[in-house]
Amino acid sequence: MELGVGAIVDGKVTGITKFGAFVALPDGRSGLVHISEIAYTYVNEVSDHLHEGQEVKVKIIGIDQSRRINLSIKQVEPPPQRAPRQGGGPRQGGGGRPRQGGASRPMGFVHQPPKEPTDFEDRLKQFMQSSDSKLSELRYIEKKGGNRRGGGRR
């Protein structure tokens, strides 16, 4: 059986680490379920959710060039519905001040706040990209011999 991205298979947890769990797959190979792919809720300790020998259903979410298999437990099922916020529905920008009156907008108009990351993974991805960009810039400055303190070459 050839495993491909998107396939959902049964596996068995063979090892627990701080960053995830290794799962044996049907074809004799194994893959990693990263801690962020275990549950839709925050996972502090992998061992709170999984234990060695446990049978799990996993989705193959990636196979890298080294043939390592990335797995997800949480993507096997749809995300849980969020409970509606207290106080009259979702916030839509506005700087924290309550809106006054509801009739100032034309019927059918829905305010769209600027596109921002909606979930933890998107925010983390955005942070990592920003961080990588800043690090690259700093490394470039160091290679060029630049010194921000002004005590550089004389």
Buried (B, 14 or more C-beta within 10 A) or exposed (E): EEBEEEEEBEBBBEEBEEEBBBBBBEEEBBBBBBBBBBBBEEBEEBEEBBEEEBEBEBBBBEBEEEEEBBBBBBBEEEEEEEEEEEEEEEEEEEEEEEEEEEEEEEEEEEEEEEEEEEEEEEEEEEEEEEEEEEEEEEEEEEEEEEEEEEEEEE
